[in-house]
Amino acid sequence: MDEIELLYVYDVIRESAERMEKDFKKAEMVQSPEKALDNVELVIEAASQQAVKEYGPMVLEKGIDFMIMSVGALGDDSLRERLFSLAKEKRARIYIPSGAVGGVDLISSASSASIEYVELETVKPPSGLKGADYVLENGIDLSKIREKTVIFEGSAREAVKAFPRNVNVSATLSIAGIGFDKTRVKVVVDPKAKRNVHIIRVKGDFGSAEFHIENLPSPMNPRTSYLAALSAVSTLRKICNCIFI
């Protein structure tokens, strides 16, 4: 994008930052984010919920806009309130891309009236949940699942803690709609699935809607959907072009 003059890259794993520096002509690797903050207008988090907690307050305190990909971190009420308050106080913006789902705009609009329920059903192949905290903690052997199996049902607040790298979309839906405790989430493992599937059901004063999204996994990370990365690019374009749809 011509509008971007310079891109600073940082990762706790140095090799990852070095790869990014090679991939982008305008990129320059830094040893710590703090050293780059005086020269940037926007920080994009694409690392982890922990990174949001560690760097979010620091970024917003300086009045710098902050794009959050690990939206599940906002399931922590105290952190969310702190970040939102800082953004308001410092006149900074927090950007939350739609991620791997659709319908976020509809839910956000519907929340201006009353919403009865928002439900998210996520269906993934075993590879898409490999290494997930909930899977490891509950001793779930994904290789032994032979048919479509529900492994989790609960609130979005519970979901983002159980699957911090897999169901961030539930956090986005919660913020757009009726909150983390009222938004319901079901996680399903399907050994026959070739794609990550998200089914969103919402009902309210506006009427009702159902969205069925079938995502191809990211070429670089099968735990997430390619659309999630594209949504970040789309958000960045809106910021640069000053056009919001």
N, C-alpha and C positions, 0 to 999 in steps of 0.2 A: 504494500500500500504506500503510495507516494506521500500520504499525510504523515506517515511514521518516519521521524528523522533518525531515531536511534532506539535500539532494543537492548536492554541489559538483561542478562540471563544468570540465574543462580539456582543451584540445587545442592542439597547436602551431600549428594553423590556427585563428586566432581566430574566424573566421566560423562554423566548425563548433560551437565552444563556445557562441557567441551563439545559434545555432539551437536547441541543446539547452536553453539557459536559457529560451527562449521556449516550448519544447514541454512543459516540466515545471514545474508550479506551485511545487514545492518546491525547484527548482534555483537555484543561485547560482554564477555564473561566477567563477573565480579566475584570477589572473595566473600563478600557479605552484602546483603540487601541494604543495610543501613547506609553504606557508603554511596549508594546510587540514588537514594531517596530525594536528595536535594536537587536532582536533575530530571525528575520524571513527573508526568502529569497523571499517569495511570499505572497501577500495579495489578497484574493478573496472577491470581493464585491458581495453580494447577498441580498441587502436590498432595495435600492431605488435610483432614479436619484439624490436625494439630498445627499445621502451618497457618490456618485461619486464626486460631487462638493466639499463636505466637506473634504473628506479624500484622494481623488486622488492626489492632489498636494503635500500633506504631505508625502504620500508614495513614490512617484516618486522622490521627492527632496532628499530623503535618498538613492536613487539608488536601490530601491526595486521593483521587478517586480509586476505588477498589473493586475489581471484578472477582467474584467468588465462584469457583467450580465445585469445591467440596462443600456444597450447601448444607449437608448434614450437620456441619458444625453449629449451624444456627438452631439446632434442636436444643441446645443449651440456652435456656432462657436468659440467664445472667449475661452470657457472652453476647447474645443477639441484642439485648437491650442496651448493652454498653456500646456495641458497634453502631447501632442505629442512632443512639444519642450523640455519639462523637461525630457522625456524619452530619447530623443536623446542626450541631454546635459549630463545626469547622467548615460548614457549607461544602462538604465533599459528597460525592455520589457513590452509592453501592450498587453495582450491577450484578444481577443474577440471571445468567442465560437460561433459556428454556430447557437446555440439556437434551436428553434422549427422548423427550416426549413432545406431544402436541397438546393443544387445548388449554395451555396455561393462560392465554389471553381471555378465553371464554370464562374460565373459572375466576379470574381476576375481575372481569366485568360482572359476573354473577354475584360476587361477594359484596357488591354495592347494595344488594337487596339481601335476601335470605337464602342460604344453601342448606338443604336437608342433609345431604351426605356427599362425601367424595371418597371413592374407593380406587385403589391401584392394585392391579394384579400383574406381577412381573414373572415372566416365564423365561428361564435361561437353560442352556445346555450345561452339563456338569462342569465343563471347562470354564464357564463364565462365573462360577462360584468357587472355583478352586482357591484355597487359602483364605476364604472368608472367615472372619472372626467367629461368627455364629456356628459355622460348619465345624471348625476346629474345636471349639469349646464344648460342643454337644456330641463330638465323636461321630459325626455323620460321614459314612464312607460313600462318597459320590459314585465311585466305580461300581458299587453294588446296586444302585438304583436302576431298575429295569423298565419302569413305567413312570408316567407323569405323576409326581408326588409333591404334595404341599409340605414344605419343611418349616414354614413360618407363617403365623397370622398374628397381627397385633396392630398397634397404633404406629403412626409415622415416627413418633418419638422413640419408640422401642426399635423400629426398623433401622433408623440411622445409626443407632448404637450397635446393633447386631451386625449390620452390613455397611460399615463406614465407607467402603469403596465401591459398593454395588448398587445401592438404591438411593442415591442423592436426589433423584427425581422426586421422591416422596416428600423431601424437604421443600423443594420448589413448589410443589402442589399445595403443601401446608401453608406456606407463606402467602401464596396467591389466594388461598381459599379460607378454610375454617380452622386452621391451626394444627399443631402437631398431635394433639390428643384426640381430636375428632376425625382426622383423616385416617382411614383404615388401609392396611397394606397386607397383601398376601404374596409370598415368594414361593414359586413352583420350580422344581427341577424336572426337566423333560429330556431324557437321553436321545430322543428323536429330533429334538429341536435343532435347527441349523442357524437360527437367528435369535437375538434377544427380543422378546415380545413384551410390550407394555399395553395393558388394557385399562383404560380410565373410565369410570362411571361417575356421573355427577347429576344430582337432581336438586332443584331449587325453585324459587319463585319464577325464574325465567322459563322453566320447562325442564327437560332432561337431555342428556347427551352421553354418548359412548364413543370413545376413541380407541382404535386398534392400531398400534404402531409395531411394525416388524423391522427391527434394526439389524444391519450387518455389524458384526463386532469390529472394533477398531483394528486396523492391520497391525498396530504396534502393541495393543493391549486387549486381549480377548475378554477381559473382565468388564470392559466398558464398551459403549456403542460408538460407532464412527460419528453418528449424528451429534453426540455430546460435544465433540471437538468442533464440528461445523457450527454448532450454536454459539460457541465462543467467538469464532471468526465472524459470524453474522453480527453479534453484539458489538464487536470491535469496529466493524464497518459502519454501524449506526452511529457509534460515538464519533468516528472520524468525519462522517458525512452530515451529521446533525439531522438525520432523518429517522424517525422512529415509526415503525409499522407494527 
